[in-house]
């Protein structure tokens, strides 16, 4: 699982993992290529070796998150988003991730339950961390925590510059420097690391500052360390 601030270079890491999978000759399935209106079921795509997923999805609840709950003209609160993300996550785990893991497949996740624990408790009109943790989809995800969690590390000011550079429109709280600083502190917190480590997850950090080439080199080296064999 790869997680961290918006604009912090998660895609660079995901590209490095994809390069590893290609070099190994693995059969690759990507959620971004899925065009059906319903979320994928593992039994329908069971012939692959490595599965790339992301959150929120673009089916059912995930679509509602992206195109309704994230609107800025009449914004929804953190409580609504917490429940929606947890449900979208539960559907994904039940239909795809858990069956794939049981079949011995490799799952590469772009964001996950860690994002909910970091973002949602401190959003406007939200609920406490304990409530977010107790939502069924989040409990299910932590029961099937990743073997490794890579957290990007980037200064909030740099992350905001990258967010602004890739779009002209405001991103609400995600373009607010104070909010980004708060998220950076939460992603770097000891409690988040300990939460995953108690589930058996190896938590690693990757500095994504500097040039793109430097981040690509660091990402490739880290992936080679984690995924030592094909």
N, C-alpha and C positions, 0 to 999 in steps of 0.2 A: 504494500500500500504506500502511495506517495501522497503527502499532504503538506499544507503550509499556506502562507498568505496568498491571496489573489495577486497575480503578477510577480510571483517569486521564483518562477522558473520550473514549475512542476513538469511542464511539457518537455523541457530539455531532458529531464530524467526519464520520462516515459519514452521518449525517442531512443534513449540509450538502451532501455530494456527491449524495445522493439528490434533494435539492431542486434542485440544478443540472440533473440528468438529466431531472427532471420538467419544469422550466422550458424546457428545450431541446426537449421533445417526443420524447425518445428512448424507444424500446421497451426496457423494463427487465425483466431476469430476475434473481431473487434466490434464492440457495441456500436461504435459510431457508423458502422456500415449496415446496421440493422434497420430495415425500412418498414417492417410490419407494424401495424398500430398496437398490437399486444406485445408485452415484454417477452423476451425469448424464454423458452423452456429448454432445459439441458438435453432432454431426450431428443429434441429436434435438431440439435447441433452438437451431438456427442462425439463426432469424428475428429475433433481438433485436439491439439496438445496444450496450447496456451490461449487463455481468454483475457482480453483487455476490456475492462469495464470502467465506468465513471459514474459519478453522482453530482447532481440528480440525473436520473435517466431522462429520456424524452418520450416515454410511454405512460399512459394513464396518469398516475399521481405526479410523476416526474414532469410531465408536460404541463400540468396545472401549476407546479412550482415555477417553472420557467416563464410561462406566458400569462399567469394570473397572479399568483402570490408574490411575484417579484416586481410587480408594477410599481411605479413611483408616484403616479398621480393620486391613487387611493391605496396607500401602502397597507399591507397586512402586518400584524405584529409577530414578534418572536415566538409566541405560543403557537400560533397557527402554523408557522413554518416548522417548528419543532415536531409537531404531530405529522405534518405532511412528509417531511424528510424521513422520519422514522417509518412511516407506512411504505413509502417508495423503497426504502432500504429493505424492509421485511419482504416485500414482494420479490425483489431482486435476489435476496438470499434464498428464499424458499424455491423459486422457480429455476435458478441457475447456479448460484455460487455454492450452496451446500451440496447439491447433487454432484457438481463438478469436482469438488474437493473429495467427496466420497469415492469418486471414480479415479482419483489420483492425478487429476489435472492441475495445471499451474494457473493461478488467478493473479492478474496484475490489476490493481485497483487505483484509479485516479480519484482521490478523495474517498472518505469513508466516515465512519462514526466519529472519528476524532474531530472532524470539522463541525459536527453538530455540538459536541461538547465544548468547543472553543467559542463558536460564534453565537449560538442561540441563547445561552443564558444571559448575555449582556446586550442583546438587541432590544429595541423599544418594545414595551408591553410583552415581556417575555416571562418565562418561568425559571425557577432555580435549577442549578445543575443537577440536583438530586432527582428532580422531576424528569429532566431530559434523559438521565441515565435509566430511569424506570420504564420508559416507553418500550413496548414490546420489540419493535424493530431494532432499537439500539441494544437492548439486552441480548437479542439473538446475534447481532453482529459481534458483540464482545465475547459471546460464547464460542464464536468461530473467528477469533482475532487472528490477524495476519502473522505469519512467521517473522516478517520483517516490516518495520514501518520507517520510511525515510521522511524526515521532516526538513523542509528547506529552511535556510536561515538567510535573511535579507533585511537590511535596515528599512524601517517603515517609510522613510522619505524616498528611498529608491523604488520601493514597491509602488508608491503612489505615482511617481513619475512614469513608471512603466504602464500603470493602469490608464493614466491620462493620455499617454502617447498612442495607445492602441485603439482609442475610440474618442469621439467628440462629445458624446453625451455624458451626463452625470451618471454615476453608479450609486447614488444615494450614500448610505453609510460606508460603502466600500471605497468611496473616493474621499472620505473624511480622514484626515491625518491622525486625529486623536483615536478614532475607532481602529485604524490600522495598527497604531502603536499598542493599543490594548490587546488586539489579537496576537501580535507578535510576542507579547509578554506571556499570553496564555499558551501559545504553541511551545514556548520555551520553558514552561513551568515544570517543576519537579512532579507535581501531582499527575499531570497528563502522562509523563513518561512512566511513572510508577504504576498507573492504572493499566497500561498496556503490558508492562513487564510482568505484572502479577498474572496476566493471561498467557504468559510464555512468549511474548513478542520481543524480538530484538529491535530496539529503537536506535536509529542512527540519524545523524544530522549531516546536511550537505550545504556548504557555503555556496550560494548562487549569486554572490556579488561579483564584481569584475566584469570582464568581457564575456560574450557568449561562448567564444572558443574555450576560455578557461573553465566555464561552467560545464561545457560538454566534456572536457577532459576529466574533470572531477567526477562527473556523473558516470562516465564509462568505467573509470577505475573502481568506483563504489559498486557498480552493478557486477563487475567481474569478481569482486570480493564476495558479494552475497550469493550470486548464481555461479558458483565455481565450476559446475559441470553442466553439460547439456542434458 
